[in-house]
Amino acid sequence: MLIENFKSKKEALKQGIIYVFCPDECVTNITEIIDGHSFNLVINDYSITDFTKKVICHYKSAHLTKKQRNFLVSATESGAWVEPLVSYLDDRLKYTEIRLLHSSYFLHQKAFSILSNKRTQAVKRVTDVASAIFLLVATLPLSLIAALFIKLESRGPILYKQKRTGQYNKEFKVYKFRSMCSDAEKDGAQWASKNDARVTKVGKFMRKTRIDEIPQLINVLQGTMSIVGPRPEREVFIKDLEKEIPYYRFRHAVKPGVTGLAQVSYPYGASVEDAIWKHKYDVYYIKHHSTMLDIRILLLTVKTVIFGMGR
């Protein structure tokens, strides 16, 4: 039956049609979100009798009537691929549509192995330490050159220390090569922009090649960061972002990363809209974490460094 259902899903994907069943009050929101994507939408069509080659999604099914829930059960019995809408979109889009998030998305522990599986956590930590040591040694000549140019260009320390919020909302000091002038925040904390005038010439190059991130490997050895994970953010910005973005602090369920899915999938930006997009990738990463996904992110990071595609 599982193989048959999988074939049914593949056939439905070719048609590009999503059959969604949800409470009436959710129809407008779902329509607005799906309209931005390249597949057709049919909502709450309970007249369907032929379930072959159809993917059927449900949203907030607990709020459907008993008769409506039985319809979904019948669809499953008849061989349709039935799954939560958010999970289906995860699979199609490779990021999480956070505008559709609700508590049930987070209540499937088997899907969050990075949070609940001790073996997964141990493997990731061993990989982090081994990778950090290797990278620190391998990049030592580059780090020495970067330190020299930073000193030659402007006054101030070579390393930049700043408080960021990490796992379980605990603050820590992140280390980076200084890429801005030493008085960059004399007027208080502010978003860094794409062509920020505070960034030095050396700093601009380091940011494009991610060289400024190398000292964060020290954070990895300390255990406050991982090689791969959500980008660490400042608490002063988080307090504002969590008012606008659903479940924003969920990203702190894992250690922040030197690189991450959001960093390699979305261009640099410093606005609420940019933070929303990054959060889509961060939530997806936490739920679907795997060693293979970490490897893919690292390979994309290497590409970024080689071709200077960073922020």
C-alpha positions in Angstrom: 0.0 0.0 0.0 2.9 2.4 0.8 4.4 1.9 -2.7 1.0 2.4 -4.3 0.4 5.6 -2.3 3.9 6.8 -3.3 3.1 6.2 -7.0 -0.2 8.0 -6.5 1.6 11.0 -5.1 4.0 11.1 -8.0 1.1 11.0 -10.5 -0.7 13.8 -8.6 2.5 15.9 -8.6 2.6 15.8 -12.4 -0.9 17.2 -12.5 0.1 20.0 -10.1 -3.2 20.0 -8.2 -3.5 20.2 -4.4 -6.8 19.2 -2.9 -7.0 20.9 0.5 -9.5 20.4 3.3 -9.7 22.9 6.1 -12.1 25.0 8.2 -13.9 27.6 6.2 -12.3 30.5 8.1 -8.9 29.3 6.8 -9.8 29.3 3.1 -8.8 32.9 2.3 -5.4 32.7 4.0 -4.5 29.4 2.3 -5.6 30.7 -1.1 -3.4 33.8 -0.8 -0.4 31.7 0.2 -0.8 29.0 -2.5 -1.5 31.6 -5.2 2.1 32.6 -5.0 3.2 29.1 -6.2 3.0 27.2 -9.5 0.3 24.6 -8.7 -3.5 24.6 -8.8 -5.6 24.6 -5.7 -9.0 22.9 -5.0 -10.4 23.6 -1.5 -13.0 21.7 0.4 -14.5 19.7 -2.5 -16.2 17.0 -0.6 -17.9 15.7 -3.7 -14.8 13.8 -4.8 -15.4 10.1 -5.2 -12.4 9.0 -7.2 -9.3 9.3 -5.1 -6.8 7.8 -7.6 -3.8 9.9 -8.5 -4.7 12.6 -6.0 -2.8 14.2 -3.2 -5.1 15.4 -0.5 -3.9 17.8 2.2 -5.5 18.8 5.4 -5.0 21.9 7.5 -6.2 22.2 11.1 -8.1 18.9 10.7 -8.9 18.8 14.4 -11.3 21.7 13.7 -13.2 19.8 11.0 -16.5 18.1 11.7 -16.7 14.4 12.3 -18.2 13.9 8.8 -15.4 15.9 7.2 -12.6 14.0 9.1 -14.3 10.7 8.1 -14.0 11.9 4.5 -10.2 12.1 4.9 -10.1 8.7 6.4 -12.0 7.3 3.5 -9.6 9.0 1.1 -6.7 7.3 2.9 -8.5 3.9 2.7 -9.0 4.5 -1.1 -5.3 4.9 -1.8 -5.0 8.7 -1.8 -1.9 10.3 -0.4 -3.2 12.2 2.6 -0.9 14.5 4.6 -0.8 17.8 6.5 -0.7 20.8 4.1 2.4 22.3 5.7 4.3 19.0 5.4 3.3 18.7 1.8 4.6 22.2 1.1 7.8 21.4 3.0 8.4 18.6 0.5 7.6 20.7 -2.5 9.2 24.0 -1.6 12.2 22.9 0.5 11.3 25.5 3.1 8.5 25.8 5.7 5.6 28.1 4.9 5.6 29.7 8.3 2.3 31.6 7.7 0.6 28.3 7.9 2.4 27.1 11.1 0.4 26.1 14.1 1.3 24.0 17.2 0.6 20.5 15.7 3.5 21.0 13.3 5.9 20.8 16.2 4.3 17.9 18.0 5.7 15.1 15.9 8.9 14.2 17.8 10.1 11.7 15.3 10.4 14.4 12.7 12.7 16.4 15.0 15.5 13.9 15.5 18.0 16.7 16.0 16.1 17.7 19.1 15.1 14.3 20.6 17.6 11.8 19.3 20.7 11.7 21.6 22.7 9.7 19.0 22.0 12.4 16.3 23.1 15.1 18.8 26.3 13.2 19.7 27.3 12.6 16.0 26.7 16.2 15.2 28.9 17.3 18.1 31.7 15.0 17.2 31.5 16.2 13.6 31.5 19.8 14.8 34.6 19.5 16.9 36.6 17.5 14.2 35.5 20.0 11.5 36.4 23.0 13.6 39.9 21.8 14.4 40.6 20.9 10.8 39.3 24.2 9.5 41.1 26.3 12.0 44.4 24.6 11.1 43.6 24.7 7.3 42.7 28.4 7.3 45.5 29.6 9.7 47.5 31.2 6.9 44.4 32.9 5.6 43.5 34.1 9.1 47.0 35.6 9.6 46.8 37.5 6.3 43.3 38.7 7.2 44.5 39.9 10.7 47.4 41.8 9.1 45.2 43.6 6.5 42.7 44.5 9.2 45.4 46.1 11.3 46.9 47.9 8.3 43.6 49.4 7.2 42.0 50.7 10.4 42.5 51.1 14.1 40.8 48.8 16.5 40.9 45.1 17.5 41.3 42.3 15.0 38.6 40.2 16.5 35.1 41.5 17.0 33.1 40.2 20.0 29.4 40.6 20.2 26.6 39.1 22.3 24.2 36.8 20.3 21.4 34.6 21.4 22.1 30.9 21.2 20.5 27.6 22.0 17.7 27.7 24.7 17.8 31.6 24.4 21.1 31.8 26.2 23.4 34.6 25.2 27.0 34.1 24.3 29.9 36.1 22.8 30.4 35.4 19.1 33.9 35.9 17.6 34.4 37.3 14.1 37.1 39.2 12.2 36.3 42.9 12.5 34.8 44.0 9.2 33.5 47.4 10.2 35.1 50.5 11.6 35.6 50.4 15.3 32.9 53.0 16.1 30.3 51.3 13.9 27.7 51.3 16.6 28.3 54.5 18.4 24.7 55.4 17.8 23.4 52.1 19.1 22.5 48.7 17.5 21.3 48.8 13.9 20.7 46.4 11.0 23.7 45.8 8.7 22.7 46.8 5.1 24.0 45.4 1.8 26.2 48.4 1.0 26.8 49.4 4.6 29.1 52.5 4.7 30.5 51.2 8.1 32.1 48.2 6.4 35.8 48.6 5.6 37.4 47.7 2.2 39.0 44.6 3.8 35.7 43.9 5.6 33.8 44.0 2.3 36.0 41.3 0.8 35.9 39.2 4.0 32.2 39.3 4.0 31.9 38.2 0.4 34.2 35.3 0.9 33.0 34.5 4.5 36.5 34.9 5.8 35.2 37.0 8.7 33.3 34.0 10.0 36.5 31.9 10.6 36.8 32.9 14.3 33.4 31.5 14.9 35.1 28.1 14.8 36.3 29.0 18.3 32.6 29.2 19.3 32.1 25.7 17.8 34.9 24.3 20.0 33.4 26.1 23.0 30.1 24.4 22.3 28.1 27.6 21.9 27.8 27.1 18.1 27.6 24.3 15.5 29.1 24.2 12.1 25.6 24.2 10.5 22.6 25.8 12.1 20.5 29.0 12.1 22.5 32.3 12.0 22.9 33.7 15.5 21.0 36.9 16.0 21.1 39.7 18.6 18.5 39.8 21.3 17.7 43.4 20.6 16.5 42.4 17.1 14.9 39.1 18.2 12.5 40.9 20.6 11.2 42.8 17.6 11.2 40.0 15.1 9.2 37.6 17.4 6.4 40.1 17.3 6.2 39.8 13.5 7.2 36.2 12.8 5.4 33.1 14.1 7.4 30.8 16.4 10.6 32.9 15.8 12.3 31.7 18.9 11.9 28.1 17.8 15.2 28.6 15.9 16.9 28.6 19.3 16.0 24.9 19.9 19.3 24.2 18.2 22.8 25.7 18.3 23.3 28.6 15.9 25.7 27.8 13.0 28.7 29.2 11.3 26.8 28.5 8.1 23.2 27.2 7.5 20.4 26.5 5.1 19.1 30.0 5.2 22.6 31.5 4.6 23.2 29.4 1.4 19.6 29.6 0.1 18.6 33.2 0.6 20.7 36.3 -0.4 21.8 38.7 2.4 19.2 41.1 3.6 18.5 43.1 6.7 14.7 43.6 7.0 11.8 41.9 8.6 10.9 40.4 5.2 14.4 39.0 4.9 14.2 37.6 8.5 10.8 35.9 7.6 12.4 34.1 4.6 15.4 33.0 6.6 13.1 31.7 9.3 11.3 29.6 6.7 14.6 27.8 5.9 15.6 27.6 9.6 12.4 25.8 10.6 12.7 23.5 7.7 16.3 22.7 8.6 15.4 21.9 12.2 12.6 19.6 11.3 14.3 17.8 8.4 17.9 17.7 9.7 20.1 14.9 8.5 23.8 14.4 8.0 23.3 14.5 4.2 21.6 17.9 4.5 24.5 19.2 6.6 26.9 18.0 3.9 24.9 19.7 1.1 24.9 23.0 3.1 28.7 22.7 3.6 29.2 22.1 -0.1 27.1 25.1 -1.0 29.1 27.2 1.6 32.3 26.2 -0.1 30.9 27.3 -3.4 30.0 30.7 -1.8 33.5 31.1 -0.5 35.2 30.2 -3.8 33.0 32.4 -6.0 32.6 35.3 -3.5 28.8 35.0 -3.3 28.5 36.0 0.3 26.8 39.1 1.8 
